[in-house]
Amino acid sequence: MIGWLDCGSGASGDMLLGVLLDAGVPADVITAAATAVAPEPVRVETERVARAGLAATRAHVVVAESTTRRTWPDVQALLERADLDAAVRRRAVRTFERLAQAEAHVHDAGVDDVHFHEVGALDAIVDIVGVCAGLEHLGLDALTASAVALGSGRVLTAHGSLTVPPPAVVTLLQGAPTYGGPVEMELCTPTGAALLAEWVTAWGPQPPMVGGNVGVGAGGRDPAGHANVVRLILGQPTDSSSSLAPDGPLLLESNVDDLDPRLWPPVLAALLAAGASDAWLTPILMKKGRPAHTLSVLVDIAHADAVRAVVFRETSTIGLREQLVAKRALERRDATVQVDGMSVRVKLAVHNGRVVNAQPEYDDVAAVSAVTGDSVKSVLAHAVAQARALW
């Protein structure tokens, strides 16, 4: 099972608790984790609310009033002593460690010297442990999240009034897609940012999935005209052999009509060297009868930046079209045949456990031809005949 979080209203610990409960996580899973870690009596209560007309679950962590200020070692000791599932403890510790490191960076202090103030309060500890317990209960294979709305304006913190987003949130969400607004209030809290940073495995639109349970978790405020909620959509991923996975592959294309044709072979070679899985040219006719080529490059997202750099450096194009594409690939195996006592590698394609294609490596065929003096087509015919036995 996979999940997608809609963070168009940011995220906070209580919103994420609410969305998990609304999506079907049993309340006793979260309550048991909260009780295990809290040094004082706590309970998690829920209520049904409306946010801009949208029904949602609001989670409340009820704790006794306290002025206790805890450092990162204090919180870590609480987590280590608690009777928690090992995976929940590990995730909760990592989440608080992220918070500690962000606060230390912001205040130029040692990690062990950071006082958590609001995020070290008992209700925030329960938020983090409860969310970790709920997500572990779901056992998701992947959790994707949309770009995170941060809000705008100012927020009152233990350090005084700060502009939104607070510095800790900015630090925690480095590398994640975020944006300001859409309302003038704090939408993403440090606790919510730390939980997103720990749990989200990919950022972007909802991945291809067969939808199941949907949860809607409400924030405490209800601004006019804006649904202050987090949504969680759970479901099964579609067939991975034909789905458009968020990590690729990408098809990059550009029409080029002003490049010396003699430059194309080294361009294609450079693209393959940069990580492209394939690159090719298609002759086209553009407006006013101008001959041109469409450059097409297939590349995994992990290598996309390097490939883009080659295109812009080595060609005259000033833009690229990009789209995710589906790819259905057969299993590939390697084998070797002998031609005139020399080895020739053969690429095998397998479908449903059966070899359906066997293709000799051309470079090996040419090397045999150079040594034996036989024509390339003759060596290739012998290699193909030998490869037939592998079908």
Legacy VTK file of the C-alpha trace (Angstrom):
# vtk DataFile Version 3.0
C-alpha trace
ASCII
DATASET POLYDATA
POINTS 391 float
0.000 0.000 0.000
1.104 3.553 -0.735
-0.130 6.954 0.394
-0.302 10.535 -0.844
-0.465 13.564 1.455
-2.089 16.739 0.198
-0.222 19.490 2.069
-2.002 22.421 0.424
-2.665 23.712 3.950
0.725 22.777 5.352
1.031 20.260 8.170
1.173 20.138 11.947
1.393 17.346 14.468
-2.300 17.460 15.408
-3.393 17.673 11.749
-1.361 14.560 10.931
-2.806 12.756 13.955
-6.285 13.683 12.767
-5.688 12.555 9.182
-4.381 9.149 10.325
-7.351 8.575 12.624
-9.734 9.660 9.865
-8.024 7.311 7.388
-8.720 4.329 9.622
-5.794 3.962 12.038
-7.328 2.558 15.260
-7.377 5.109 18.067
-5.848 2.630 20.520
-2.705 2.375 18.349
-2.032 6.080 18.842
-3.257 6.161 22.446
-1.030 3.240 23.458
2.053 4.929 21.999
1.177 8.253 23.607
0.633 6.661 27.021
3.881 4.713 26.775
6.041 7.781 26.273
4.308 10.399 28.408
5.643 10.858 31.961
2.287 12.406 32.920
-1.330 11.411 32.129
-2.328 12.205 28.543
-5.189 11.333 26.256
-6.022 11.876 22.599
-9.546 13.079 21.862
-11.190 13.586 18.481
-14.108 15.579 17.160
-15.769 15.983 13.788
-15.425 19.509 12.463
-15.895 21.404 9.194
-13.200 23.444 7.494
-14.531 25.626 4.650
-17.425 23.188 4.399
-15.186 20.113 4.293
-15.781 17.467 6.983
-12.628 16.507 8.876
-11.313 14.933 12.073
-9.735 17.236 14.635
-7.332 15.582 17.092
-6.697 17.055 20.545
-3.836 15.965 22.792
-5.032 16.632 26.333
-2.233 17.048 28.888
-1.855 18.699 32.266
-0.481 22.237 32.168
3.286 22.192 32.550
6.209 24.587 32.275
8.810 21.822 31.842
11.477 22.680 29.279
13.201 19.654 27.820
16.497 19.400 25.940
17.119 16.879 23.201
18.818 14.438 25.660
15.731 14.744 27.928
13.373 13.869 25.094
15.639 11.080 23.874
15.674 9.559 27.373
11.864 9.609 27.449
11.704 7.823 24.111
14.350 5.252 24.996
12.613 4.336 28.281
9.148 4.088 26.740
7.543 0.727 26.018
7.337 1.377 22.290
7.621 -0.793 19.224
11.242 -0.629 18.072
10.338 0.824 14.669
8.127 3.511 16.235
10.873 4.448 18.706
13.468 4.661 15.923
11.278 6.922 13.797
10.317 9.141 16.731
13.946 9.521 17.806
14.977 10.465 14.268
12.145 12.983 14.002
13.135 14.711 17.242
16.770 14.577 16.210
15.824 16.467 13.051
14.108 19.075 15.222
17.125 19.357 17.512
19.521 19.778 14.611
17.279 22.400 12.981
16.968 24.398 16.208
20.720 24.129 16.819
21.419 25.403 13.310
18.973 28.293 13.652
20.283 29.399 17.053
23.942 28.499 16.453
23.948 26.242 19.517
25.064 22.725 20.348
22.448 20.049 19.653
22.474 18.793 23.257
22.021 22.343 24.565
18.874 23.106 22.579
15.745 23.669 24.667
12.759 22.694 22.578
10.286 25.167 24.074
7.034 24.543 22.202
8.257 21.443 20.388
9.575 19.938 23.603
6.203 20.268 25.286
4.417 17.072 26.128
1.669 17.510 23.557
4.265 17.816 20.760
6.014 14.666 21.999
2.687 12.840 21.882
2.010 14.235 18.384
5.290 12.873 17.066
5.087 9.474 18.748
1.417 9.106 17.814
2.002 9.964 14.148
4.974 7.575 13.984
2.879 4.810 15.541
0.028 5.482 13.103
2.230 5.450 10.020
4.032 2.310 11.170
0.625 0.686 11.643
-0.282 1.470 8.021
2.954 -0.156 6.808
3.166 1.987 3.688
5.617 1.021 0.969
5.881 4.685 -0.042
4.505 8.034 1.090
4.390 10.844 -1.462
3.491 14.417 -0.519
2.510 17.476 -2.508
4.375 20.749 -2.277
3.924 22.152 1.229
2.035 25.406 1.787
3.821 27.394 4.485
1.452 30.327 4.961
2.537 33.920 5.484
2.432 36.740 8.025
3.938 36.418 11.497
3.835 33.861 14.289
4.498 34.286 18.016
7.149 31.886 19.329
9.129 31.476 22.551
11.779 33.667 20.894
9.322 36.414 19.990
7.424 37.305 16.845
8.855 35.767 13.663
7.873 35.928 10.030
6.267 32.862 8.487
7.754 30.397 7.743
9.770 30.155 10.985
13.495 29.471 10.489
13.265 25.895 11.833
10.594 25.015 9.250
12.756 26.378 6.432
15.703 24.303 7.645
13.663 21.119 8.086
12.134 21.323 4.609
15.342 22.033 2.696
15.159 19.993 -0.504
11.357 19.719 -0.376
8.988 21.755 -2.613
7.299 24.552 -0.640
5.455 27.790 -1.320
4.128 30.801 0.569
0.450 31.424 1.355
-2.295 30.851 0.427
-3.528 32.511 3.664
-1.897 34.840 6.159
-1.208 32.432 9.015
1.313 29.760 9.968
0.350 26.617 8.071
3.353 24.361 8.596
4.755 23.990 12.119
8.219 22.697 13.034
6.644 19.472 14.331
4.751 18.955 11.075
7.843 19.797 9.009
9.990 17.323 10.961
7.432 14.540 10.490
7.201 15.236 6.753
10.997 15.282 6.439
11.239 11.932 8.230
8.408 10.051 6.536
7.901 11.386 3.006
9.717 9.257 0.435
8.882 11.356 -2.662
7.466 14.800 -3.449
4.996 15.549 -6.192
1.442 14.967 -7.438
-0.574 11.906 -6.493
1.179 8.845 -7.944
-0.756 6.300 -10.057
-2.773 4.263 -7.582
-6.064 2.485 -7.032
-7.567 4.635 -4.283
-8.753 3.212 -0.980
-9.313 4.939 2.362
-9.172 8.718 2.482
-8.454 10.705 5.632
-8.991 14.414 6.296
-7.286 15.965 9.321
-8.216 19.448 10.493
-6.085 22.247 11.853
-7.236 24.277 14.825
-8.064 27.433 12.879
-10.816 27.870 10.290
-9.906 30.781 7.979
-12.667 32.021 5.701
-12.609 30.553 2.221
-9.750 28.117 2.886
-10.009 24.484 4.015
-7.342 24.185 6.708
-6.871 20.422 6.362
-4.380 17.750 5.429
-5.672 14.933 3.230
-4.247 11.412 3.048
-5.214 9.110 0.179
-4.313 5.451 0.638
-4.330 2.819 -2.089
-2.537 0.211 -4.089
0.034 1.225 -6.708
-0.934 0.495 -10.277
1.017 -2.088 -12.293
4.630 -0.923 -12.015
5.383 -2.215 -15.504
3.082 0.376 -17.052
2.674 3.151 -14.494
4.276 6.546 -14.635
6.460 6.244 -11.554
7.468 9.575 -9.974
11.136 8.666 -10.347
11.075 8.258 -14.128
11.844 7.654 -16.862
11.657 11.079 -18.505
11.486 11.806 -22.212
13.302 15.043 -23.093
12.791 16.482 -26.578
13.748 19.543 -28.598
13.480 20.599 -32.244
16.810 21.913 -33.548
17.258 23.492 -36.982
20.527 25.432 -36.668
23.166 22.925 -35.555
25.923 21.678 -37.858
24.908 18.030 -38.535
28.518 16.908 -38.038
28.121 17.714 -34.329
25.264 15.299 -33.688
27.297 12.066 -33.216
29.415 13.502 -30.364
26.266 15.041 -28.855
24.556 11.635 -28.737
27.695 10.040 -27.297
27.914 12.722 -24.597
24.256 12.218 -23.644
24.765 8.488 -23.183
27.910 9.127 -21.156
25.940 11.517 -18.904
23.450 8.783 -17.979
20.816 8.752 -20.725
19.450 5.277 -21.362
18.848 6.179 -25.019
19.222 9.168 -27.335
18.201 9.532 -30.975
17.432 11.979 -33.809
14.344 12.176 -36.025
14.510 14.220 -39.274
11.621 16.711 -39.458
10.471 19.590 -41.669
9.706 22.830 -39.832
7.931 26.016 -40.900
9.064 27.694 -44.118
10.424 24.341 -45.271
13.406 24.373 -42.920
14.963 20.897 -42.408
15.624 20.075 -38.764
15.970 17.271 -36.258
14.009 16.328 -33.148
16.449 15.331 -30.429
14.888 12.737 -28.103
16.515 11.567 -24.879
15.244 8.907 -22.480
16.648 9.273 -18.960
15.869 8.403 -15.343
15.143 11.423 -13.176
18.279 10.712 -11.144
20.423 11.570 -14.207
18.126 14.212 -15.721
20.102 17.252 -14.545
23.350 15.942 -16.025
21.648 15.157 -19.330
19.970 18.578 -19.491
23.369 20.180 -18.952
24.797 18.298 -21.951
21.879 19.313 -24.183
22.206 23.010 -23.324
25.999 22.968 -23.509
26.474 20.945 -26.691
23.475 21.972 -28.829
21.911 25.278 -29.893
18.501 24.642 -28.304
17.146 27.041 -25.680
14.417 24.791 -24.272
13.275 21.220 -23.682
9.912 19.489 -23.625
9.698 16.978 -20.758
7.220 14.267 -19.914
7.058 11.142 -17.781
6.674 8.053 -19.945
5.605 4.490 -19.302
8.159 1.798 -19.968
7.609 -1.954 -20.169
10.965 -3.749 -20.195
11.706 -7.436 -20.597
14.116 -9.186 -18.255
17.633 -9.066 -19.676
20.330 -11.711 -19.330
23.847 -12.076 -20.732
25.333 -15.108 -22.430
28.389 -15.953 -24.572
28.788 -17.972 -27.772
31.930 -19.068 -29.621
32.657 -18.107 -33.233
35.925 -19.374 -34.712
37.198 -19.955 -31.188
36.494 -16.394 -30.068
33.871 -15.213 -27.557
30.907 -13.124 -28.640
28.584 -11.716 -26.007
24.847 -12.167 -26.554
22.030 -10.140 -24.994
19.015 -12.283 -24.115
15.485 -10.951 -23.617
13.196 -13.032 -21.395
9.398 -12.954 -21.197
7.525 -15.076 -18.667
10.626 -17.178 -18.094
11.299 -17.875 -21.797
14.008 -16.397 -24.006
12.262 -14.522 -26.819
15.229 -12.722 -28.377
18.994 -13.187 -28.595
21.159 -10.477 -30.109
24.977 -10.714 -30.497
27.018 -7.669 -29.462
28.109 -5.914 -32.655
31.468 -4.795 -31.238
32.395 -8.423 -30.481
31.270 -9.500 -33.967
33.429 -6.783 -35.538
36.417 -7.825 -33.408
36.127 -11.441 -34.616
35.884 -10.207 -38.209
39.041 -8.145 -37.804
41.007 -11.146 -36.515
39.683 -13.853 -38.872
39.313 -11.776 -42.021
35.741 -13.024 -42.497
33.164 -10.398 -43.376
31.174 -8.855 -40.551
27.923 -10.184 -42.039
29.362 -13.715 -42.139
30.531 -13.578 -38.489
27.188 -12.103 -37.477
25.319 -14.930 -39.218
27.449 -17.522 -37.361
26.884 -15.741 -34.035
23.129 -15.587 -34.610
23.084 -19.291 -35.476
24.949 -20.092 -32.253
22.606 -17.832 -30.281
19.552 -19.672 -31.614
20.468 -22.550 -29.323
19.827 -20.273 -26.353
16.164 -19.686 -27.286
LINES 1 392
391 0 1 2 3 4 5 6 7 8 9 10 11 12 13 14 15 16 17 18 19 20 21 22 23 24 25 26 27 28 29 30 31 32 33 34 35 36 37 38 39 40 41 42 43 44 45 46 47 48 49 50 51 52 53 54 55 56 57 58 59 60 61 62 63 64 65 66 67 68 69 70 71 72 73 74 75 76 77 78 79 80 81 82 83 84 85 86 87 88 89 90 91 92 93 94 95 96 97 98 99 100 101 102 103 104 105 106 107 108 109 110 111 112 113 114 115 116 117 118 119 120 121 122 123 124 125 126 127 128 129 130 131 132 133 134 135 136 137 138 139 140 141 142 143 144 145 146 147 148 149 150 151 152 153 154 155 156 157 158 159 160 161 162 163 164 165 166 167 168 169 170 171 172 173 174 175 176 177 178 179 180 181 182 183 184 185 186 187 188 189 190 191 192 193 194 195 196 197 198 199 200 201 202 203 204 205 206 207 208 209 210 211 212 213 214 215 216 217 218 219 220 221 222 223 224 225 226 227 228 229 230 231 232 233 234 235 236 237 238 239 240 241 242 243 244 245 246 247 248 249 250 251 252 253 254 255 256 257 258 259 260 261 262 263 264 265 266 267 268 269 270 271 272 273 274 275 276 277 278 279 280 281 282 283 284 285 286 287 288 289 290 291 292 293 294 295 296 297 298 299 300 301 302 303 304 305 306 307 308 309 310 311 312 313 314 315 316 317 318 319 320 321 322 323 324 325 326 327 328 329 330 331 332 333 334 335 336 337 338 339 340 341 342 343 344 345 346 347 348 349 350 351 352 353 354 355 356 357 358 359 360 361 362 363 364 365 366 367 368 369 370 371 372 373 374 375 376 377 378 379 380 381 382 383 384 385 386 387 388 389 390
